[in-house]
Amino acid sequence: SDEIKLLAKGWSIKKDILSKDVYNDANEKVGVVEDIVVTPDKALSYAIVGTGGFLGMAKHDVVIPVNQLKMKSGRISQSQAA
């Protein structure tokens, strides 16, 4: 069915995103993806990225729209919206 074909081309969030490091445009690690939240209408998805917690910084979570995340060469980077 068309749905099966769509799933085959889809993205495994658990395998490809969860627990992965996230980098910024300067190729600096900004955090780790800890969760994915989908709005009730399924219009938007957000990644919960745990930042800090290293070099004496306090750890906190940042919410990033999934459409700002790009997968390139097995790494996740956040593209800053202009």
Backbone bond lengths (Angstrom), bond angles and torsions (degrees), N, CA, C in turn:
res aa  C-N    CA-C-N  psi(-1)  N-CA   C-N-CA  omega(-1)  CA-C   N-CA-C  phi
1 S - - - 1.449 - - 1.527 109.88 -
2 D 1.331 115.59 165.87 1.463 120.69 179.32 1.520 111.13 -62.65
3 E 1.337 115.78 -35.39 1.459 119.18 -179.24 1.527 110.97 -65.12
4 I 1.323 117.23 -39.24 1.465 121.25 178.72 1.527 109.43 -65.15
5 K 1.336 118.08 -41.20 1.462 120.88 178.35 1.520 110.39 -63.28
6 L 1.319 117.10 -39.80 1.456 122.01 179.20 1.525 110.25 -64.19
7 L 1.326 116.57 -43.29 1.456 120.79 178.75 1.531 111.19 -63.62
8 A 1.316 116.66 -38.27 1.460 120.73 -179.38 1.527 111.16 -63.63
9 K 1.324 116.90 -31.65 1.467 121.47 179.57 1.519 112.02 -89.65
10 G 1.329 115.52 -5.05 1.459 120.86 -173.81 1.519 113.91 -75.58
11 W 1.305 113.60 -170.44 1.441 123.61 -172.98 1.509 109.42 -117.85
12 S 1.313 118.88 127.81 1.456 121.04 173.76 1.521 107.74 -85.73
13 I 1.324 115.89 102.46 1.457 119.65 -177.50 1.525 110.56 -60.05
14 K 1.303 117.11 -43.58 1.466 120.30 -177.78 1.522 110.56 -60.52
15 K 1.318 117.10 -46.84 1.463 120.90 -175.32 1.534 112.00 -76.40
16 D 1.329 116.77 -39.76 1.459 119.93 -170.93 1.527 115.04 -94.11
17 I 1.318 118.36 -21.06 1.463 119.73 -173.13 1.517 113.70 -121.06
18 L 1.344 117.78 -48.62 1.462 119.75 -174.23 1.528 112.00 -59.03
19 S 1.328 116.03 137.49 1.460 124.85 178.55 1.527 113.89 68.51
20 K 1.338 117.31 10.58 1.468 120.46 178.75 1.525 109.99 -91.08
21 D 1.322 115.37 150.80 1.454 121.23 175.31 1.517 109.85 -72.21
22 V 1.339 116.24 147.23 1.458 122.54 176.89 1.527 107.32 -117.58
23 Y 1.330 115.86 134.10 1.457 121.96 -178.51 1.527 110.15 -116.08
24 N 1.330 116.39 153.12 1.462 119.85 176.95 1.530 109.96 -94.18
25 D 1.335 116.24 -175.19 1.468 120.40 -177.55 1.524 112.48 -62.89
26 A 1.332 116.95 -24.50 1.466 121.37 179.21 1.528 111.66 -87.61
27 N 1.347 116.16 10.11 1.463 122.99 178.91 1.527 112.33 64.76
28 E 1.342 116.40 28.49 1.451 122.01 176.41 1.519 108.32 -99.80
29 K 1.339 116.23 137.68 1.467 119.71 178.15 1.524 108.85 -68.52
30 V 1.329 116.03 126.65 1.465 120.04 -179.99 1.522 112.40 -106.55
31 G 1.325 117.72 -16.90 1.455 119.35 179.79 1.511 112.18 166.35
32 V 1.335 114.28 -167.04 1.463 122.43 -177.92 1.524 108.44 -129.72
33 V 1.329 117.14 135.26 1.466 120.69 178.20 1.524 109.05 -70.01
34 E 1.334 116.19 118.81 1.464 121.11 -177.64 1.521 112.84 -104.63
35 D 1.316 117.46 -22.39 1.468 119.72 -178.10 1.515 108.79 -164.54
36 I 1.329 115.46 163.64 1.464 123.18 174.39 1.523 106.41 -126.45
37 V 1.331 116.47 131.12 1.457 121.28 179.07 1.529 108.17 -118.64
38 V 1.320 116.30 130.96 1.465 122.33 178.21 1.521 107.38 -112.51
39 T 1.340 116.75 131.10 1.464 120.05 179.87 1.521 109.51 -65.83
40 P 1.344 117.78 155.25 1.470 120.88 -177.00 1.529 113.67 -54.97
41 D 1.336 117.42 -33.43 1.468 118.55 179.89 1.531 111.78 -85.71
42 K 1.350 116.40 1.84 1.468 123.61 178.68 1.516 112.88 62.81
43 A 1.343 116.87 16.14 1.454 120.41 -178.83 1.529 111.58 -77.11
44 L 1.316 116.80 -32.36 1.460 120.40 -177.28 1.514 110.83 -133.84
45 S 1.312 115.15 146.46 1.457 121.61 173.63 1.517 107.64 -123.21
46 Y 1.326 115.12 144.78 1.456 120.91 -180.00 1.511 110.05 -128.02
47 A 1.330 115.84 143.01 1.456 121.30 173.34 1.515 107.97 -97.82
48 I 1.320 116.45 134.44 1.455 121.82 173.02 1.523 105.45 -94.83
49 V 1.340 116.02 113.50 1.458 121.39 -176.15 1.519 109.22 -110.74
50 G 1.322 116.13 120.95 1.454 121.38 177.24 1.515 108.82 -80.84
51 T 1.329 117.29 120.10 1.460 121.31 -178.65 1.523 109.41 -115.61
52 G 1.312 115.39 164.04 1.460 120.16 -179.89 1.509 110.67 72.46
53 G 1.324 115.04 -154.15 1.449 119.34 -178.83 1.519 112.83 77.74
54 F 1.333 116.88 6.57 1.459 120.82 176.60 1.520 108.13 -138.08
55 L 1.310 117.22 158.23 1.475 123.53 -177.16 1.518 111.80 53.73
56 G 1.332 116.37 34.88 1.452 120.02 176.35 1.518 115.61 78.52
57 M 1.316 117.46 2.09 1.466 120.23 179.16 1.523 109.81 -80.28
58 A 1.313 116.33 144.27 1.462 120.42 175.71 1.528 108.77 -70.51
59 K 1.324 115.56 141.05 1.465 120.19 179.21 1.526 109.50 -82.06
60 H 1.330 115.75 136.81 1.461 120.23 173.10 1.519 109.17 -150.33
61 D 1.320 114.83 160.37 1.458 120.48 -178.47 1.520 110.63 -98.51
62 V 1.323 115.09 141.09 1.457 122.65 177.99 1.525 106.80 -120.27
63 V 1.325 116.63 139.22 1.463 121.20 178.00 1.533 108.17 -99.49
64 I 1.322 116.21 124.16 1.460 121.70 -178.43 1.529 108.68 -125.48
65 P 1.345 117.90 128.19 1.469 118.67 175.46 1.533 109.97 -58.15
66 V 1.323 116.86 133.14 1.461 120.93 -178.01 1.524 111.28 -58.26
67 N 1.338 117.50 -30.46 1.471 118.59 -179.12 1.526 112.35 -69.04
68 Q 1.339 118.36 -7.41 1.472 121.02 173.97 1.524 111.99 -90.88
69 L 1.326 116.37 -8.01 1.458 120.22 -179.79 1.524 110.13 -93.33
70 K 1.317 115.82 135.18 1.456 121.24 179.20 1.522 108.49 -124.20
71 M 1.329 116.05 136.76 1.460 120.96 177.29 1.527 106.83 -99.33
72 K 1.337 116.25 122.26 1.460 120.54 179.68 1.511 108.87 -141.67
73 S 1.307 116.82 123.62 1.464 122.69 -179.78 1.529 111.96 52.59
74 G 1.334 115.75 39.30 1.453 120.28 177.00 1.515 114.73 78.10
75 R 1.339 117.02 5.01 1.464 120.97 178.62 1.519 109.81 -115.61
76 I 1.319 115.19 146.58 1.465 120.56 178.35 1.522 107.62 -99.68
77 S 1.343 115.36 128.04 1.457 118.40 175.15 1.520 108.47 -126.21
78 Q 1.318 113.99 151.09 1.463 120.47 178.08 1.507 107.76 -98.45
79 S 1.332 116.38 119.37 1.457 119.75 176.25 1.514 108.36 -90.72
80 Q 1.292 116.07 122.17 1.467 121.09 -179.43 1.523 108.70 -71.15
81 A 1.322 116.51 128.82 1.458 120.78 178.00 1.512 108.32 -70.82
82 A 1.322 116.00 132.25 1.478 120.61 -177.51 1.513 110.26 -80.23
